[in-house]
Amino acid sequence: MKEDLIQKLHDLRVSNTLPMHMPGHKRNPTSAPYGIPYSSDITEIDGFDNLHSPEGVIRGIELKAASLWAADEAFISVNGATALIQSAILSSTVRGDKILIASNCHISVWHALEIGGLKPVIAEPGTKEEYPFVLQIDPETIRTALRTDPDIRAVVITSPTYEGIMSDTAAIHKITSDAGVILIVDEAHGAHLGVKDQTLFPASASGDIVIKSVHKTLNAPTQTAVMLIRGDRADKRLIRHYLSINESTSPSYLLMAGLEHALNTADTDLLYKNARAGRDSLGKLEHLKLFACDGYDISKFVILTEGYISGFDLADLLRKEFLIEIEAAFPTYIIAMTGTGDTAASIKRFTDAILAIDSSLSERIYAAGTSELKPVPRRSKLPVEKAVKNPSVSVTFDEAAGAVSAEYLFAYPPGIPLLIPGQEITEELIGIIEDMTAAGSSLKTEPYRTWDGTLLKVDTDARHKV
Ligand SMILES: Cc1ncc(COP(=O)(O)O)c(C=O)c1O
């Protein structure tokens, strides 16, 4: 059947579906700025500044962002946090440099390594037996890695993570600063942290460069993001250069106006109160469990299914019985996101639905309390670019052990790769991929092909090698 996007968006608008996912404005008409339809869609006409050399109204948005998050400088993006992450990494390294990255970094970080010809050194975040996702990065992990490998030029970590886990970035920043290494924090999921004059959420991350996807939790349209600079370790001239490379030469004024609106209206104290009220209600859960730990972003509702239902079935029930669309489902948990577009009523609608489902559960369908989470083994055999560009051949799991991957393989969300090009495909990794597919995770490949359960290996026998 041929589907029409405009019709589908219309159907969604009139369907009363509750979005418990990003963007943070939650499609709430009161979250939107006045007058940004086509009548405001312009290009760089006189008086409207230029994103790539901003001196007027666009520079004003940057200054507003710097002030809102108490940074020394800010750059904006209408190509998401993705363009900012890549510009931050490319401006901080040269081809062949080593870069320390947390293993749970987003695909945009791995892409930057490919583009920049960088050598990754991997830092593993902590885990706990009872949780199916990784936790904080221990500052000591960073200290040890920098001591062991003094050639490392930059460090990239994610805080908060997709599940809302926040690391001690102040301690990590002290360690990287003492070592003279730049710290880039992917704070894509923490636009609501550290907003000026708002007192309830904790501070924004500490780092030389901190990147926020404003659209994820605030009243900003999808694709809008901000890079904050603190101190003088980041090279602002090179950052502008890489932003010019990574951002459109026709940046959307609708998106930039929406971003400005989000900065003007960032009421994160209200977001905190709504999220807190939701969490209080979810305290009544008897079977499912609301995840919480020290250093946790309360705006995320991460609900562990505790063996009573799979995360995918829970998401299906919410969609089919309650017209609620969540952010992400995994075998043993779901993530629902709150944002500044939520209201007390929208949060109550979600918590009522979860409580109703919870009361209908009675028997465990699998043993709860043990995580199947295993650190993904990563042994690089070939530079990423070579692995992507060399001839490749697809192989079954049985034939794959010991081969070198020619592609990225990841579950999206969260977009954290299981395989990166050039990585050795080990027996252990094949086991992890088999477990994930058996549990219902849908996997994606890059460079894109429809994943058919085979792996793509570099064809070492091919005659024309890069
Ligand atoms: C941790 C993390 N970093 C970066 C990004 C990229 O952000 P954007 O979609 O704004 O480009 C995402 C996207 O979901 C993410 O989850």
Ligand as a Chemical Component Dictionary entry (heavy atoms), coordinates in Angstrom:
data_LIG
# 
_chem_comp.id                   LIG 
_chem_comp.type                 NON-POLYMER 
_chem_comp.pdbx_formal_charge   0 
_chem_comp.three_letter_code    LIG 
# 
loop_
_chem_comp_atom.comp_id 
_chem_comp_atom.atom_id 
_chem_comp_atom.alt_atom_id 
_chem_comp_atom.type_symbol 
_chem_comp_atom.charge 
_chem_comp_atom.model_Cartn_x 
_chem_comp_atom.model_Cartn_y 
_chem_comp_atom.model_Cartn_z 
_chem_comp_atom.pdbx_ordinal 
LIG C1 C1 C 0 23.188 9.809  23.334 1  
LIG C2 C2 C 0 22.857 10.484 22.040 2  
LIG N1 N1 N 0 23.757 11.329 21.505 3  
LIG C3 C3 C 0 23.528 11.961 20.340 4  
LIG C4 C4 C 0 22.352 11.783 19.647 5  
LIG C5 C5 C 0 22.144 12.515 18.355 6  
LIG O1 O1 O 0 21.267 13.567 18.576 7  
LIG P1 P1 P 0 20.462 14.259 17.380 8  
LIG O2 O2 O 0 19.310 13.364 17.086 9  
LIG O3 O3 O 0 20.045 15.580 17.966 10 
LIG O4 O4 O 0 21.359 14.418 16.224 11 
LIG C6 C6 C 0 21.386 10.909 20.170 12 
LIG C7 C7 C 0 20.121 10.702 19.433 13 
LIG O5 O5 O 0 19.197 10.094 19.831 14 
LIG C8 C8 C 0 21.644 10.243 21.393 15 
LIG O6 O6 O 0 20.755 9.388  21.921 16 
# 
loop_
_chem_comp_bond.comp_id 
_chem_comp_bond.atom_id_1 
_chem_comp_bond.atom_id_2 
_chem_comp_bond.value_order 
_chem_comp_bond.pdbx_ordinal 
LIG C1 C2 SING 1  
LIG C2 N1 SING 2  
LIG C2 C8 DOUB 3  
LIG N1 C3 DOUB 4  
LIG C3 C4 SING 5  
LIG C4 C5 SING 6  
LIG C4 C6 DOUB 7  
LIG C5 O1 SING 8  
LIG O1 P1 SING 9  
LIG P1 O2 DOUB 10 
LIG P1 O3 SING 11 
LIG P1 O4 SING 12 
LIG C6 C7 SING 13 
LIG C6 C8 SING 14 
LIG C7 O5 DOUB 15 
LIG C8 O6 SING 16 
# 
